[in-house]
């Protein structure tokens, strides 16, 4: 009886298996100009080697933040990134916040160089109320007979002030795009977004996961980014969410099953492929092309370090790290301010042990953020510190001693801040120094928008990167003692 039931089950399932069709997507995000491998991992030549082994037709999709992060992208205002992505044969990308690193005047020329669609259903020109040139809400692809719709959603927090463009609410934009897309009866819908289900920077709940609540059955795969997280096979209401990390260390391979007879979506799953050169090899054509884009003189040696300045915390009970403490201290010494605030996301990579080049320093801090002194009261400073735990610490401080406890779920509570051994006083004025991006309210520094401009002033002409380069040249790279933000 059991054998008969099993045989019947196999016969019923087998036709479904042989009638299913597989469509392949490859996804990257937050590449930030990292064209080349670092420590034997990453780079476009490695990605190309993976893609050339793929035996089925595929789409190559990117979730944005390709324009800046290395010497090649910074000095070309993102144009070398466009050239590299064109050479790789990307099928679509969307608009990340760092696509505005070269201000509004740099955005349009950059996007114009891309030979593939830039998808952003929520991004418009203010004057015309239309999509900007080279921007469209969605694209329909035929992948080996399977109709795939890809809808883009731009990040709404550009790194520079935007006056010529505006962003609509993402769900309104997605609904409008879906209404158009569904008229063409795609087999499945992909949302390509430069936002994350794990974003904790802007004082608001991430909206991306809510796509599963509002658009289940209409959206099937969501490919995100921005938070530099690796997320695989996360499902909610039948929607697959994938994020692929950053700096082209990995690529995600998504396989989507559709019914070969009806063309309808059946299932989707993802696989993270680490781009380890020893395993993937490198495509020689792409390697040669990337080498032609190398910025002249950028590999000049600046100095040496005796040990790694690690970007991430080195103790589970401490939320500051050697690198971020080092940067905060550089700003404090340069400005003479009693307190320095450094956004951890501003330091992109660890500073390695040994020979340090200009490239290392650009990759450490690829932005031209100058130094700004700000006067705030203790009430603001306490709120800022509390908000900065989201739940990891988004900031590192010089001149403050911060302690906290955690509850049973690991959530941070009971935050206590001491300045010169004394608790912060609500009505007392404190002078702090930070970089110009945070002082002007950028990204995680949004609370600084509430501070009047007359309480802010520029300090000197040096940038954070200039301070770091001078410190390396002068041998001032001793690893700071950590524990400025610690659990008790």
C-alpha positions as CSV (number, residue, x, y, z in Angstrom):
1,X,0.0,0.0,0.0
2,X,2.8,2.4,0.9
3,X,4.8,1.5,-2.3
4,X,1.7,2.2,-4.4
5,X,1.2,5.6,-2.7
6,X,4.8,6.5,-3.2
7,X,4.7,5.5,-6.9
8,X,1.6,7.6,-7.4
9,X,3.3,10.6,-5.7
10,X,6.3,10.3,-8.0
11,X,4.2,10.1,-11.1
12,X,2.3,13.2,-10.0
13,X,5.4,15.2,-9.2
14,X,7.5,14.1,-12.1
15,X,5.6,15.9,-14.8
16,X,5.9,19.1,-12.8
17,X,9.7,18.7,-12.6
18,X,10.2,18.1,-16.3
19,X,8.0,21.0,-17.2
20,X,9.8,23.5,-15.0
21,X,12.1,26.0,-16.6
22,X,15.1,27.7,-14.9
23,X,16.0,31.3,-15.3
24,X,19.3,32.6,-13.9
25,X,20.0,36.0,-12.4
26,X,23.4,37.3,-11.2
27,X,23.4,40.1,-8.7
28,X,26.0,42.6,-7.4
29,X,25.7,45.7,-5.3
30,X,27.8,48.4,-3.7
31,X,30.8,47.6,-5.9
32,X,32.1,51.1,-5.2
33,X,34.8,50.9,-7.9
34,X,36.6,47.9,-6.6
35,X,37.6,46.7,-10.0
36,X,40.6,44.6,-8.8
37,X,41.1,41.8,-6.3
38,X,42.3,42.5,-2.8
39,X,44.1,39.7,-0.8
40,X,43.2,37.2,-3.5
41,X,39.5,37.9,-3.6
42,X,37.1,40.0,-5.7
43,X,37.3,42.0,-8.9
44,X,35.6,42.0,-12.2
45,X,38.0,39.5,-13.8
46,X,36.9,37.0,-11.2
47,X,33.2,37.8,-11.8
48,X,33.7,37.4,-15.5
49,X,35.3,34.0,-15.0
50,X,32.2,32.9,-13.1
51,X,29.9,34.2,-15.7
52,X,31.7,32.6,-18.6
53,X,31.2,29.2,-17.0
54,X,27.4,29.7,-16.9
55,X,25.8,27.5,-19.5
56,X,22.3,29.1,-19.5
57,X,21.2,32.6,-20.6
58,X,21.2,35.0,-17.6
59,X,20.6,38.6,-16.5
60,X,23.4,40.5,-14.8
61,X,21.9,43.0,-12.4
62,X,23.3,45.6,-10.0
63,X,21.7,47.4,-7.1
64,X,23.7,50.7,-7.3
65,X,26.6,52.5,-5.6
66,X,28.9,51.8,-8.4
67,X,30.1,55.4,-8.9
68,X,32.6,56.0,-6.2
69,X,34.9,54.3,-3.7
70,X,38.3,53.9,-5.2
71,X,40.9,56.1,-7.0
72,X,39.6,55.0,-10.4
73,X,36.1,56.1,-9.8
74,X,36.8,59.1,-7.7
75,X,39.2,60.8,-10.2
76,X,37.0,59.9,-13.2
77,X,33.8,61.0,-11.5
78,X,32.5,57.5,-11.9
79,X,33.1,57.3,-15.7
80,X,35.5,54.4,-15.4
81,X,32.9,52.5,-13.4
82,X,30.5,53.1,-16.3
83,X,33.1,51.8,-18.8
84,X,33.8,48.7,-16.7
85,X,30.1,47.8,-16.3
86,X,29.5,48.3,-20.0
87,X,32.4,45.9,-20.7
88,X,30.9,43.4,-18.3
89,X,27.6,43.5,-20.1
90,X,25.3,44.4,-17.3
91,X,21.6,44.3,-18.1
92,X,20.4,46.9,-15.5
93,X,21.3,48.9,-12.4
94,X,19.5,51.3,-10.2
95,X,20.4,54.6,-8.5
96,X,22.4,54.4,-5.3
97,X,23.0,57.3,-2.9
98,X,26.7,57.4,-3.9
99,X,25.8,58.0,-7.6
100,X,25.5,61.7,-6.4
101,X,29.0,61.9,-4.9
102,X,30.0,64.2,-7.7
103,X,27.0,66.4,-7.1
104,X,24.0,66.9,-9.4
105,X,26.1,68.1,-12.3
106,X,28.1,64.9,-12.3
107,X,25.1,62.6,-12.1
108,X,23.6,63.0,-15.6
109,X,26.9,62.7,-17.5
110,X,27.7,59.5,-15.5
111,X,24.3,57.9,-16.2
112,X,24.5,58.9,-19.9
113,X,27.6,56.7,-20.3
114,X,25.9,53.5,-19.4
115,X,24.9,51.2,-22.3
116,X,22.1,49.5,-20.3
117,X,19.0,50.6,-18.5
118,X,19.1,52.5,-15.3
119,X,15.9,51.6,-13.5
120,X,14.3,54.0,-10.9
121,X,10.5,54.1,-10.8
122,X,10.5,56.6,-7.9
123,X,13.0,59.2,-9.4
124,X,11.8,62.3,-11.4
125,X,12.9,65.7,-12.6
126,X,11.4,68.5,-10.7
127,X,10.8,70.8,-13.7
128,X,9.4,68.3,-16.2
129,X,7.8,65.9,-13.7
130,X,9.2,63.2,-16.0
131,X,11.9,60.6,-15.6
132,X,15.3,62.1,-16.2
133,X,17.2,61.2,-19.4
134,X,18.5,57.7,-19.4
135,X,16.2,56.7,-16.5
136,X,13.2,54.4,-16.8
137,X,11.0,52.7,-14.3
138,X,11.3,49.1,-15.5
139,X,12.5,46.8,-18.3
140,X,11.0,43.6,-19.7
141,X,13.6,41.0,-20.7
142,X,13.2,37.8,-22.7
143,X,15.5,35.3,-21.2
144,X,15.5,32.1,-23.2
145,X,11.7,32.5,-23.8
146,X,10.9,33.5,-20.2
147,X,9.5,37.0,-19.8
148,X,11.2,38.7,-16.8
149,X,10.2,42.2,-15.5
150,X,12.7,44.2,-13.6
151,X,11.6,47.3,-11.7
152,X,14.0,49.7,-10.1
153,X,13.8,51.8,-6.9
154,X,16.4,54.5,-6.3
155,X,17.8,55.3,-2.8
156,X,16.1,58.4,-1.4
157,X,19.0,59.7,0.6
158,X,21.6,61.0,-1.9
159,X,25.0,61.9,-0.6
160,X,24.7,65.4,-1.9
161,X,21.9,67.9,-1.9
162,X,19.5,67.3,-4.7
163,X,17.5,70.2,-6.1
164,X,16.7,69.2,-9.7
165,X,15.3,65.8,-8.9
166,X,12.8,64.4,-6.4
167,X,11.9,61.0,-5.1
168,X,8.3,59.7,-4.8
169,X,7.2,57.1,-2.1
170,X,8.6,53.7,-3.2
171,X,5.4,51.8,-2.8
172,X,3.4,54.3,-4.9
173,X,6.1,54.1,-7.6
174,X,6.2,50.3,-7.4
175,X,2.4,50.1,-7.7
176,X,2.4,52.3,-10.7
177,X,5.2,50.3,-12.4
178,X,3.5,47.0,-11.6
179,X,0.3,48.2,-13.2
180,X,2.2,48.8,-16.4
181,X,4.3,45.7,-16.2
182,X,1.4,43.3,-15.5
183,X,-0.2,44.3,-18.8
184,X,2.6,42.5,-20.5
185,X,2.1,39.3,-18.4
186,X,5.7,38.6,-17.3
187,X,6.5,35.2,-15.8
188,X,8.0,36.8,-12.7
189,X,8.9,40.3,-11.4
190,X,12.2,41.4,-9.9
191,X,12.6,44.5,-7.8
192,X,16.1,46.0,-8.0
193,X,16.5,48.4,-5.1
194,X,19.3,50.4,-3.4
195,X,17.9,49.8,0.0
196,X,18.2,47.0,2.5
197,X,16.0,44.9,4.8
198,X,18.8,45.6,7.4
199,X,19.3,49.3,7.0
200,X,19.7,51.1,10.3
201,X,21.1,54.5,9.4
202,X,18.2,57.0,8.9
203,X,16.1,56.8,12.0
204,X,13.3,55.1,10.2
205,X,12.2,51.5,9.8
206,X,13.5,49.8,6.6
207,X,10.7,49.6,4.1
208,X,12.1,46.9,1.8
209,X,10.8,43.9,3.7
210,X,7.3,45.4,3.6
211,X,7.3,44.7,-0.2
212,X,6.4,41.1,0.8
213,X,3.3,42.3,2.7
214,X,2.0,44.7,0.1
215,X,3.0,43.0,-3.1
216,X,3.1,39.3,-2.4
217,X,2.2,37.3,-5.5
218,X,3.0,40.3,-7.7
219,X,6.7,40.7,-6.8
220,X,8.7,37.5,-6.6
221,X,12.4,38.5,-6.1
222,X,13.8,41.6,-4.4
223,X,17.5,42.3,-4.9
224,X,18.8,44.9,-2.4
225,X,21.9,46.7,-1.3
226,X,23.1,49.8,0.5
227,X,23.8,48.2,3.9
228,X,26.7,46.1,2.7
229,X,25.0,43.0,4.1
230,X,25.0,39.4,2.8
231,X,21.5,38.0,2.8
232,X,20.6,34.7,1.1
233,X,17.4,32.8,0.8
234,X,15.4,35.1,3.0
235,X,11.7,34.5,2.3
236,X,8.6,36.5,3.4
237,X,5.2,35.8,2.0
238,X,6.7,33.8,-0.8
239,X,9.0,36.7,-1.9
240,X,12.8,36.0,-2.0
241,X,15.1,38.7,-0.6
242,X,18.8,38.7,-1.6
243,X,21.7,41.1,-0.8
244,X,25.2,40.4,-2.0
245,X,27.5,42.3,0.3
246,X,30.0,44.9,-1.1
247,X,33.2,45.7,-2.9
248,X,32.7,42.8,-5.4
249,X,33.8,40.2,-2.9
250,X,30.9,38.0,-3.9
251,X,28.2,37.6,-6.5
252,X,24.7,36.1,-5.9
253,X,23.3,33.6,-8.3
254,X,19.5,33.4,-8.2
255,X,17.7,30.6,-10.0
256,X,14.0,31.1,-10.7
257,X,11.7,28.2,-11.6
258,X,8.7,28.8,-13.9
259,X,6.2,26.4,-15.3
260,X,7.1,25.7,-18.8
261,X,3.5,25.3,-19.9
262,X,1.8,28.2,-18.2
263,X,4.9,30.5,-17.8
264,X,4.0,31.2,-14.2
265,X,6.4,31.6,-11.3
266,X,7.0,28.5,-9.3
267,X,10.0,29.2,-6.9
268,X,13.2,31.0,-6.5
269,X,16.4,30.4,-4.5
270,X,19.8,32.1,-4.2
271,X,23.4,31.0,-3.8
272,X,26.3,33.2,-2.7
273,X,29.5,32.7,-4.8
274,X,32.6,34.1,-3.2
275,X,34.9,35.6,-5.8
276,X,38.1,33.8,-4.6
277,X,40.6,34.0,-7.4
278,X,42.1,30.6,-6.6
279,X,38.7,29.0,-7.1
280,X,37.2,31.1,-9.9
281,X,40.2,32.1,-11.9
282,X,40.2,35.4,-13.9
283,X,39.0,36.3,-17.3
284,X,42.1,37.6,-19.1
285,X,40.2,40.0,-21.4
286,X,38.4,41.7,-18.5
287,X,41.6,41.7,-16.4
288,X,43.4,43.5,-19.2
289,X,40.6,46.0,-19.6
290,X,40.5,46.7,-15.9
291,X,44.3,47.2,-15.8
292,X,44.0,49.8,-18.6
293,X,41.7,51.8,-16.2
294,X,44.2,52.0,-13.3
295,X,44.8,55.5,-12.1
296,X,48.4,56.6,-12.7
297,X,50.6,57.1,-9.6
298,X,48.0,55.8,-7.2
299,X,50.2,53.0,-6.1
300,X,52.9,55.3,-4.8
301,X,54.0,54.3,-1.3
302,X,53.1,56.7,1.4
303,X,54.5,54.9,4.4
304,X,54.2,51.7,6.5
305,X,52.3,50.4,9.4
306,X,53.4,48.0,12.1
307,X,50.0,46.4,12.5
308,X,46.5,46.3,10.9
309,X,44.2,49.1,11.8
310,X,41.0,47.0,11.9
311,X,37.7,48.6,10.8
312,X,35.5,46.3,12.8
313,X,35.3,45.9,16.6
314,X,37.9,43.5,18.0
315,X,35.9,42.6,21.1
316,X,32.3,41.5,21.5
317,X,31.9,43.8,24.5
318,X,33.2,46.9,22.6
319,X,31.6,48.8,19.8
320,X,34.5,50.9,18.7
321,X,37.4,49.7,16.6
322,X,41.1,50.6,16.2
323,X,40.6,52.2,12.8
324,X,37.6,54.3,13.7
325,X,39.2,55.4,17.0
326,X,42.3,56.4,15.0
327,X,40.3,58.5,12.6
328,X,38.3,60.2,15.4
329,X,41.6,61.0,17.2
330,X,43.1,62.5,14.0
331,X,40.2,64.9,13.8
332,X,40.3,65.8,17.4
333,X,44.0,66.6,17.4
334,X,43.8,68.6,14.2
335,X,40.9,70.7,15.4
336,X,41.7,71.0,19.1
337,X,38.0,70.2,19.9
338,X,37.5,68.3,23.1
339,X,35.1,65.8,21.4
340,X,35.2,64.2,18.0
341,X,32.5,62.2,16.2
342,X,33.4,59.9,13.4
343,X,30.9,58.0,11.3
344,X,32.1,54.4,11.1
345,X,30.6,54.0,7.6
346,X,32.9,56.8,6.4
347,X,35.9,54.5,6.8
348,X,35.3,51.9,4.2
349,X,38.1,49.4,4.7
350,X,40.7,48.4,7.2
351,X,44.2,49.9,6.9
352,X,46.5,46.9,6.2
353,X,49.8,46.1,7.9
354,X,52.9,46.9,6.0
355,X,53.3,49.1,2.9
356,X,50.6,51.8,2.6
357,X,49.9,53.4,-0.8
358,X,47.8,56.3,-1.9
359,X,45.3,53.7,-3.2
360,X,44.9,52.3,0.3
361,X,44.1,55.8,1.7
362,X,41.6,56.5,-1.1
363,X,39.9,53.2,-0.4
364,X,39.9,53.9,3.3
365,X,38.1,57.3,2.8
366,X,37.2,58.0,-0.8
367,X,35.3,61.2,0.0
368,X,36.5,64.8,0.1
369,X,34.9,65.5,3.5
370,X,36.5,68.4,5.3
371,X,36.5,69.1,9.1
372,X,33.7,71.0,10.8
373,X,33.4,72.3,14.3
374,X,29.9,72.3,15.8
375,X,28.4,73.6,19.1
376,X,25.7,71.5,20.6
377,X,24.1,71.1,24.0
378,X,24.2,68.0,26.2
379,X,20.6,67.1,25.4
380,X,21.4,66.9,21.7
381,X,24.6,64.9,22.3
382,X,22.8,62.4,24.4
383,X,20.1,61.9,21.9
384,X,22.6,61.6,19.1
385,X,24.6,58.9,20.9
386,X,21.4,57.0,21.8
387,X,20.1,57.2,18.2
388,X,23.5,56.0,16.9
389,X,23.0,52.6,18.5
390,X,20.8,51.1,15.7
391,X,21.6,48.5,17.2
392,X,25.3,48.5,16.3
393,X,27.1,51.8,16.9
394,X,27.1,53.9,13.8
395,X,29.7,56.3,15.3
396,X,33.0,56.3,17.2
397,X,33.9,59.1,19.6
398,X,37.1,60.7,20.9
399,X,36.9,62.4,24.2
400,X,33.9,60.5,25.5
401,X,33.5,57.3,27.6
402,X,30.3,55.5,26.8
403,X,29.0,52.4,28.6
404,X,25.9,50.4,28.0
405,X,24.1,47.2,29.0
406,X,22.1,44.7,27.0
407,X,18.8,42.9,27.6
408,X,18.1,39.2,27.1
409,X,17.6,39.8,23.4
410,X,20.9,41.6,23.0
411,X,19.3,45.1,22.6
412,X,21.4,48.0,23.9
413,X,20.0,49.9,26.9
414,X,21.2,52.0,29.9
415,X,23.5,54.1,27.9
416,X,25.8,56.3,30.1
417,X,28.2,58.9,28.6
418,X,31.0,60.6,30.5
419,X,33.0,63.7,29.4
420,X,36.0,64.4,31.5
421,X,34.7,61.9,34.0
422,X,31.3,63.6,34.4
423,X,27.9,62.9,32.9
424,X,26.7,65.1,30.1
425,X,24.5,68.0,31.2
426,X,21.4,68.7,29.2
427,X,21.8,72.5,29.0
428,X,25.6,72.7,28.9
429,X,27.2,73.6,25.5
430,X,29.8,71.2,24.1
431,X,32.2,71.8,21.2
432,X,32.5,68.8,18.9
433,X,34.3,68.1,15.6
434,X,33.1,65.8,12.8
435,X,33.4,65.6,9.1
436,X,31.4,68.0,6.9
437,X,29.1,65.3,5.6
438,X,27.8,64.4,9.0
439,X,27.8,68.0,10.2
440,X,25.5,68.9,7.3
441,X,23.1,66.1,8.2
442,X,24.2,63.5,5.6
443,X,22.8,59.9,6.0
444,X,23.2,58.7,9.6
445,X,24.1,62.2,10.7
446,X,20.5,63.4,9.9
447,X,20.1,64.9,13.4
448,X,22.6,67.6,12.6
449,X,20.1,69.1,10.2
450,X,18.5,70.5,13.4
451,X,21.6,72.5,14.4
452,X,21.6,76.1,13.0
453,X,24.4,76.8,10.5
454,X,25.7,79.6,12.7
455,X,26.8,76.9,15.2
456,X,28.9,75.2,12.5
457,X,32.3,76.4,11.2
458,X,34.9,74.9,8.9
459,X,38.2,74.0,10.4
460,X,41.2,74.5,8.1
461,X,41.4,73.1,4.6
462,X,42.4,69.4,5.2
463,X,40.1,66.5,4.5
464,X,39.8,63.3,6.6
465,X,41.9,61.5,4.0
466,X,44.6,64.3,4.1
467,X,44.8,63.8,7.8
468,X,45.2,60.0,7.4
469,X,47.9,60.4,4.7
470,X,49.9,62.8,6.9
471,X,49.7,60.4,9.8
472,X,50.9,57.5,7.7
473,X,53.8,59.6,6.3
474,X,54.8,60.7,9.8
475,X,54.5,57.1,11.2
476,X,51.6,58.0,13.5
477,X,49.8,54.7,13.0
478,X,50.0,53.1,16.4
479,X,46.9,51.0,17.1
480,X,44.7,52.9,19.7
481,X,43.4,51.1,22.7
482,X,39.8,50.4,22.2
483,X,37.0,50.3,24.7
484,X,35.5,53.8,24.4
485,X,32.1,52.3,23.8
486,X,31.9,49.2,26.0
487,X,29.4,46.9,27.7
488,X,29.3,46.7,31.5
